């Protein structure tokens, strides 16, 4: 951030909660007070049967500080918790936390979503839509929705680090997600670290073959609901988060890319999430940990580095085709003659992201055999060394 935040404490904001049943979601937040005039961030926390973790999650949010370690001013951010389809005391514990911490603008709602909507995508959509509405009502020039989870503890500088990346020009920020309770030496933990190394090598390969100016190295590979920030303008631009049963965060990320919005994977933005293998969603981190546990000593198969490199090079060349079709200055002098037949089609797409989403499906790429994780990691290192030479 370029501007220091005022550290004076205003009158504590009142704590409110609401309750709802069935599909009557329009009144979820009707008892919440209007947003504070200085509100620039609204943190959303979907929670389903999270009585064991919700207090720790809220404690971390209540302890947010600036770069100098001073508490953020009351009213500069708020927290929206949606306890959906809970069979435990999640909502009650959140309310009690609000009573004990009146300086935190905390709003808790309860609902029982119908079976067809009782999933994380709908819960996160309800929260982000409301956060966007409240931020627009507050009217701050730079305002953003910050998503996290009820089993996650954000770093003390989480909000200010997100804001710094947005001030620098990003439309959205993916934060680094680390394990808070992983057991050292655990086979699943080792597999997770090996996978992270493989993912980071892919990013380095992209940095060599087709660097992304707004998301330079060093960066990471995560853009998930446990730590995702997006400006209200970007959120409106993509039409909000899709209400899919799972991987709604990945769907939002892909929408941002298709609209050529800038997503920064900032290593300064960090959260610590549970390493539990019994999660609340069908497909997510807990599911991935379960899969690694199920495999045991057998290594997972991952994409071949040659195929990854081919996809990155195709993206680079198709970007040149799209720029050529739109009369823009080419970002490189790469040879893309064999792809020029796509120029006419490229004029139908206002953004490169949308064109890339279509064009990559039209191209016949060589098929590469998947490799065991350790072998693929080794091949990636060799490929990177050769390219850098």
Buried (B, 14 or more C-beta within 10 A) or exposed (E): BEEEBEEEEEEEBEBBBBBBEEEEBEEBBEEBEEBBEBBBBBBBBBBBBBBBBBBBBBEBBBBBBBEEEEBBBBBBBBBBBBBBBBEBBBBBBBBBBBEEBBBBBBBBBBBBBEEEBBBBBBBBBBBBBBBBBBBBEBEBEEBBBBBBBBBBBBBBBBBBBBBBBBEBEBBBBBBBBBBBEBEEEBEBBEBBEBBBBBBBBBBBBBBBBBEBEEBEBEBBBBBBBBBBBBBBBBBEBBEBBBBBBBBBBBBBBBBBBBBBBBBBBBEBBBBBBBBBBEBBBEBBBBBBBBBBEEBEEEBBBBBBBBBBBBBBEBBBBBBBBBBBBBEEEEEEEBEBEEBEEBBEBBEEBEBBBBBBBBBEEEBEEEEBEEBEBEBBBBBBBEBBEEEEE
